[in-house]
């Protein structure tokens, strides 16, 4: 029974080595990832800007101070999260572009 387990383990190790050799990422993958991330950054920026403009022009009009405080907090949270998404996509795109450039400079 141990031989079968060891044989199965060895087969899995061989298959993992084959998979890891086939999944090497090249410069084209980095460039496509960078382009995708920058485009998501651009669209997120447009959405974030529209959210910020909407909340700036539509102030909460509640008579209760507690309700008004909660709505302002939620507005701030939504605007902040949308801009965090925007800059996250931007930094990821920048990092992938740097890796794209670096892939040409590093010798294998």
C-alpha positions in Angstrom: 0.0 0.0 0.0 2.9 2.3 0.7 4.3 1.7 -2.8 1.0 2.9 -4.4 1.0 6.0 -2.2 4.6 6.7 -3.1 4.0 6.1 -6.8 1.0 8.4 -6.8 3.1 11.0 -5.0 5.9 10.7 -7.5 3.4 11.0 -10.4 1.9 14.1 -8.9 5.4 15.6 -8.4 6.2 14.9 -12.1 2.9 16.4 -13.2 3.5 19.5 -11.1 7.0 19.9 -12.6 5.4 19.7 -16.1 2.8 22.3 -15.2 5.2 24.7 -13.6 7.5 24.5 -16.7 4.5 25.3 -19.0 3.2 28.2 -17.0 6.2 30.6 -17.4 5.1 34.1 -17.9 6.7 36.2 -20.6 6.8 39.9 -21.5 3.6 39.7 -23.4 1.7 38.5 -20.4 3.1 41.4 -18.3 2.2 44.0 -21.0 -1.4 42.6 -21.4 -1.8 42.6 -17.6 -0.5 46.2 -17.3 -2.8 47.4 -20.1 -5.8 45.7 -18.5 -5.0 47.2 -15.1 -4.5 50.6 -16.5 -7.8 50.4 -18.4 -9.6 49.3 -15.2 -7.9 52.3 -13.4 -9.2 54.6 -16.0 -12.8 53.3 -15.8 -12.6 53.3 -12.0 -11.4 56.9 -12.0 -14.4 58.0 -14.2 -16.8 56.2 -11.8 -15.1 57.6 -8.7 -15.2 61.1 -10.1 -18.9 60.8 -10.9 -19.6 59.4 -7.4 -17.7 62.2 -5.7 -19.5 64.8 -7.9 -22.9 63.3 -7.1 -22.3 63.2 -3.3 -20.9 66.8 -3.5 -24.0 68.1 -5.2 -26.6 66.1 -3.3 -26.1 66.9 0.4 -28.1 64.8 2.9 -31.2 66.7 4.0 -32.2 65.0 7.2 -33.5 66.8 10.3 -31.9 64.4 12.7 -28.2 64.9 13.4 -27.6 61.2 13.9 -29.0 60.3 10.6 -27.2 63.1 8.8 -23.9 62.0 10.5 -24.4 58.4 9.4 -25.2 59.4 5.8 -22.1 61.6 5.6 -20.0 58.8 7.0 -21.4 56.4 4.4 -20.9 58.9 1.6 -17.2 59.3 2.7 -16.8 55.6 2.9 -18.2 55.0 -0.6 -16.0 57.8 -2.2 -12.9 56.6 -0.4 -13.4 52.9 -1.4 -13.9 53.9 -5.0 -10.7 55.9 -5.1 -8.8 53.1 -3.3 -9.9 50.8 -6.1 -8.8 53.4 -8.7 -5.3 53.8 -7.3 -4.9 50.1 -6.6 -5.5 49.3 -10.3 -3.1 52.2 -11.2 -0.3 50.9 -9.0 -0.7 47.3 -10.2 -0.6 48.5 -13.8 2.6 50.5 -13.0 4.2 47.5 -11.3 3.4 45.1 -14.2 4.8 47.7 -16.7 8.0 47.9 -14.7 8.2 44.1 -14.7 7.6 44.1 -18.5 10.6 46.5 -18.9 12.7 44.5 -16.5 12.0 41.3 -18.4 14.1 42.6 -21.3 17.0 43.8 -19.1 17.5 40.6 -16.9 19.5 37.9 -18.5 18.4 34.3 -17.9 
